[in-house]
Amino acid sequence: MRSKLLYAVLLFVYLNSAWAQIPSNPVSVDSIGEQKEDDHRPGSGFLVVNSKKATLTISPYVTIRYLNQGALDDTYTNHLGQTSIIDKRNDLQFQKAVVYFKGWLVDPKFRYLLYVWSANANQGQGAQVVVAGNLQYEINRHFDIGAGIGSLPTSRSLIGNWPFWLRQDARPMAEEFFRGSFTTGIWAQGEITKGIYYKTMLGNNLSQLGVDAGQLDNGFNTFSTSVWWTTNDFGRVANFGDFERHEKLATLLGGAYTTSKESRQSQAGTEDPENSQIRLSDGTGVFALNAFGNGTQVLSAKYQMTSFNGGLKYKGLSLDLEYYIRWVNDFESTGTLPVSELFDNGYAIQASGMLINKTLQMYSTYSYIDGEYGKPWEVTCGLNWYILKSRVLRINPEVLYVENSPVGYLSYPTVVGAKGLIGMLNLELFF
């Protein structure tokens, strides 16, 4: 029944005649035309080639981060009563560097994107440097297809709005816990009718960065689809915050569904950047040895996640809410597990206001997870100072308090089990 419903939705999408080009990557890295010097858009980069048969644009993205986790508790205890020491950080990192090469060949409808991505906080890890990309072709005004590395549209931040978030390169804790990530696959995207957009993708797994082909199972194991409706020029990829200052109330309403059959060997490393680990709500990895008790290990499991999101923008103010529901079942394991299914839900709230138009923005976020193995939460407060009165360059100080974080890795502000205050200061350039 579920598969028939999905096929019906896809058929409906294909038969509609409206058009929109929804990027499979951040909206800024999908720009391919000629840029004007007096109208630079963040991410449009430097136009190197602009001929009748091809274009090439090079765009750099750079972040530098000072992170201080010194006020966190020294230890945390998981659901089995096991206590671990928190490895706290107090350092300055050339956090992330990305160089995009993008454009079109022969026909403007045939687009390419190549990029080199380095997360320097992860030096020495398997996915510290990523060389990837994808190809896309607009079949008609409402049906755009792509293949390569792309983001599974499991939640709002993965439909193409990065890095235009309130927090600099960091999702709310709840979204980080529930979401999928980037994988190799094929996808279709477009506009169903005016203001209603979609993206549907088939992929190898939930998170392929740092996972080699030999670790993957045969076939496409992951399906993800998202639909969202916007009004009054909210933004086709639903950027966070009202930097643009909407004089009329702009709204967003959307939802997504994702399912994936995951195996122990297809999981990304716990410290790989942009990883997506299936975890218990106390931070224990579902596939970890003895995760459910001595002598147990999950070999494979089915992941299903539904998310719903809404947003408002008006005169520099914004309010966004996303709700997540996740099921993990169909376990294959060694040893006897104490559960046959995991059910967790949670939400993230983000609010912001422009204190000085196109210059200074204040924001706060709150997220909560109602889990079977813990009920963690997080609150943040920060500022965005847009130095050039555009999104090209910003300084972002933030303070956050987290209660028993179930997520964390080297390129993310928190660590698994974190409890207490964290401070960070970010500098971001996106040309």
N, C-alpha and C positions, 0 to 999 in steps of 0.2 A: 504494500500500500504506500509506504513511504517513498520507494523508488518511482512509482507511478506519479506521485505528486511532484517529485523533483523533475521528472521528464516533462510534465505539463507546464511547469514554471519555465523551463528552458525553451519549450516550443513557443510559449506566449512571448518571451523576450525576443526570440528570433523573428516573429511575425510582425512586430511593431516597427514602424517606419521612422520614429524619432531618432536623433543622433546625438552622441556626445563622446568625446574621446577621454576615457578614464584611464589614467596612467597605471601601469602595474607596479610602478615604483613611485617615490615621492613626486608630486606634481611638478616640482621645479626641474627634475631631471628628465622630464618628458618634453620640454620645450625644444623645438628643432628649427624654428624659423630664424630670420634675420633679426638681430637686436639693434635698438637705437641707443646711442650713448646717453641720451637724456631721459631714457625710460627703462633703466635696467631693472630686471626682475631677479630676485635672489635665486641662484641656481641656473640662470640662463648662460652664465659663463662667458668664455671668450670664443667668438666665432672665428674659426681658423680657415674653414673651407665653405664657400657658398656659391656653388656652380649649378648649372642646369641639371646635372646628373647626380649630385650628391651634396650633402652638407656635413660638417664636422664641428662640433662645439666641445670645448674642454672646460670643465667646471670643477673647482676645488672646494672641499669642505674640510674644515679644521676645527678641532676643539681642544682646549687646554683646561684641565680640572685640578683644583686643589680640594682634597677630600680629607675630612677629619672625623674619625670614628672613635676617638679617645674616650668619649663619655659613655660608651656602651657598657653593659654588664660584661664581666669577664667570661662567664660561662652560660650555657643554656642546657636544658634537659628535655629530651624527646619523650614520646609517649610510652616508650619501654623503660623509662627511668634512667637512661644512659646520659651521662653528662659529658659535654664537649667544651673545649676551650675556644673562645671566640678569637680569631686572628684579626685584631683591629688594625686599621690603617691610618696613617697620618703622612700623606705624601702629595707631591705634585706630579701630574702625568700629562704628557702629550697624548691626551685621551684617545682621540680618533682622527684619522686622516683618510679622506676618500677623494679619488680623482675620477671624474666621470668623463667618458668619451661617448658622445651621442650624436645622432643625426638621422638622415635618411639616405637611401641609395636608389638610384634609377627613378623611383616613384615616391613622392612625399608620403604615400600611404604605407610604404615599407620602411619601418623604422628599426634602428638598432640602438642598443645601450650596452656599453662595456664599462666596467669599473674595477679599480684596485682599491681595496678597503683594508686598512690596518688599524687594529685596536691595540695600542701600545701598552695598555695596562695588562694585556694578556700575552706579553712577549714570552715565548717558550711554549705556548699552548698550540694545539693542532690547528686552530682556525684563527691564529693571530693575524695572518695576511690572507685575504680572500681575493681571488681574481675571478670575476663572474660577469654575467650579463644576460641579455635576452633579445629576442627578435619579435616584432609585432607587425601585424598587417591589418589595415582597416578594410574589411570586405565590403561593407556598405556603411551608410550613415548611422546605423544602430548596432552593428555587430563587428567588434574589434577582437582579433584573436592574438595570442602570444604564446611563446614557448621559451623555456630557459629557467633561470633562477627568478622566482617571484615570491611575493608575500601572500600567505594564505589569509583571506579576509575574515579571520575569526573574530576580530573586534575592530572598533573604530580606528585605532591608531595604525592598522594594517591595510587600510584601503587607499593609502597613498598620500598622507598628509605630513609625514616626517620630512624635515625636522621642525615643522611649524606647530610645536607643542608649547604648552605653558612651561613645563619643566624642561630643562635642557637635556635632551637625550636620555630621558628616564620616564618610564611609564609609572602610573600608580601601582602600588603593591598588588592590589587585587587583580588588575588586568595582567600584570606580569605572571601571576600565579596560574590564571586560567587559559591564557592565549596560546595560539600556535605561533609559528615563526616563518622563516624563509625555507623554501625547498625547490627542487627542480620539478617542473610540471608544465601543463598546458592550461590556458584559461581563455575565457570569453568575457567581454565587458562592454558596457554601453549605456544608453539611456532608453528606458522602457517607454516613457512619455515625459513630457516637460517636467523637469525637476526630480524625476525618479530614476535612480541609477542602480546598476547591479555589477557584480563581479562573481564569476563562478570558476572554480579551479580544481583540477585533478593533479595530485602530487605524489611524490615518493613516500614522504613521511611528514611528521609535524615540524621537524627542524633538521635540515640536512647540512648546515654549515659545520664543518669538522667531522663529517661522516663520509667514509669512502664508499664506492659502489659495492664492494664486497660485503659490507655490513648490511645492505638493504635486502629486503625480501623481494621475491619476484612480483611484478605487477604494480599498479597504482593502488596504494593502500589508503590514500587520504582524499577526501572530498570536502570542499568548503565553498559556501555560497553566502553572499551578503546582498541585501537590498536596502537602499536608503532614499528618503524623500526629503527634499529641501525646498524652502520657499524664500522669496525676496533676496536672491543671490547670497544664500548662506555660504556657498562655496561647494563646488562639485566633489571635492575630496575632503570636505568637512574639517577645515583647519580649526584648531582650538584658539579661543580668545577672539576678541573683536578689535584687532589691530586696524582693520579697514574702516571702522566706525560706520555701522549701518544706521541710517536715519529712520528706516522702517524696521519693525520687528522681523527678524529672520529666524526661521525654525528648522529643525532637523528631527527626523524620526526614522529609525532604522533597526535592522535585526540581522542576525547571522546564524548559520548552523554549520557545524563541522563534525565529521566523524573520521576516525583513523584507527587502523589496526597497527599497534606499535609492538615492537619486539625489543628485548633487552639489548641485543647487539646493534640495533639501529639508533640508539640514543646518542645525542651529542654529548660531548664532555661537559661536566658540571661547571667548568670555568670558561668554556668557549663563549665568545661574544654572541649576542642575539640568540643564545640557546633557549630551548623550550623544554623543560623537564616536567614530566608528570610526577607530582609530589603529593604526599599527604599534607594536611594543613598544618602540621608541625615542622614541615620542611624536609622530611625523610623522602628520598626518592623511591618511587613505587618499585623500581627494578633493582634497588640496592639489596645486597645480600643481608638476610635476616631482618628485612624491613618490617615484617609482621611477627617476628619472633625467631628464636634459634631454629636453624634447619630449614628456613623458608626462603624462597626466591621466586619472584614472578618472572616468567620467561616471555610471556606476551599478554597483551590486554587490549580491550577495545575502549577507545576514548571518544566520548561524544560531548559536545559543548554547544550551548545556545546562548547568545547574547542579545540584549536589547539596549538601544541607546537613544537619547534625545538631547537636543541642545537649543539654546536661545542666544541670540546676539542682538544688542540694541544700544546704540550710542556709546560704544566703548565698553559696555558691560557684557559678560557672557556667563552662562550657567550650563553645565553639561553633566549628564548622569548616564552611567552604563551599568547594567545588571547582568550577571553571569550565572549560568547553571551548568554544572558538569557532572557527567556520569562516567565511571570507569568500571567495566565488568568483563565478562568472558575471559576470566583469568586462566592461563596455563602456568603451572608452577611446580616447583619441587617442594615437598612438604605440604602440610595442610594449612590453608589460610583461614584466619578467624572470620573473614568476611567474604561474601560472594559479589558484592557491589559496593562502590564508593559513591557517595552523593555529597557534593559541596556546592554552595552558592555564595554569592557576595556581590558587592557593588563598589563603584568609585564615583565620587562627586568632585567636580572641578569648577571653581568660580574665579573670575578675574575682572579687573576694571582698569581702564587706562587713566592714570592720574594726570599725565601730560600727553596730549594727543600725539600718536606716532613716536613717542619718546620713552615714557616711563609707565610700566604696567605692574600692578600688584596682583598676586594670585594666591590661592590656597586650595589644597586638595585633601580629601578624606577618603579612605578606602577601608573596607571591612570584609572578612571572610568568615562565613558561618560553616565551619568544617567539622568533620567527625573526629578529628584528632587535634583540635585546637580552634580558637577563634581570634586570630591575629587582626591587628588594625594598625593604621598609619595615618598621620596628619602632617601636612607640609605647609610652609609659608615661604614665599619668595618674591623677588623683584626681577623684572626684565628691563634693562636699560638699553634701548635701541639707539646706539651712539650716532648713527648717520640718518636717523629718522626713517629707517627702512629695516627690513629683516636681514639685511646683509651681514650686520655685525651687532652682536649683543653681549652684554655682561649680565650674568645671572647668579646672584647670591641666593642661597636657600638654606633653611633650617628645617629639619624634619624630626619627628618623634615616632618611633616604631615600637610596637609591642609584639615580640616573638615572631619576627618576619619568617615566612615560609619560603622566601626566595632570596637569591643573592648570588652574585658572581663578580669577578674582578672589574668588569666594565660597568657595573651597576652600583648605585650608592650604598646599598645595604648588603649584609651577609646573612646567610641562613642562621636563624636563631637570634638575630639581633634584637636587643631591647634597650632603649634609651635614645639619647639625642645624637644627631649626626649633622654636621655642617659641611657645606661645599660652596665653592666659588668657581664659576665656569666662564670661559671666554669662547665665543663661537663665531666663526667666519663662514659664510656660505655665499660664494660668488658664482 
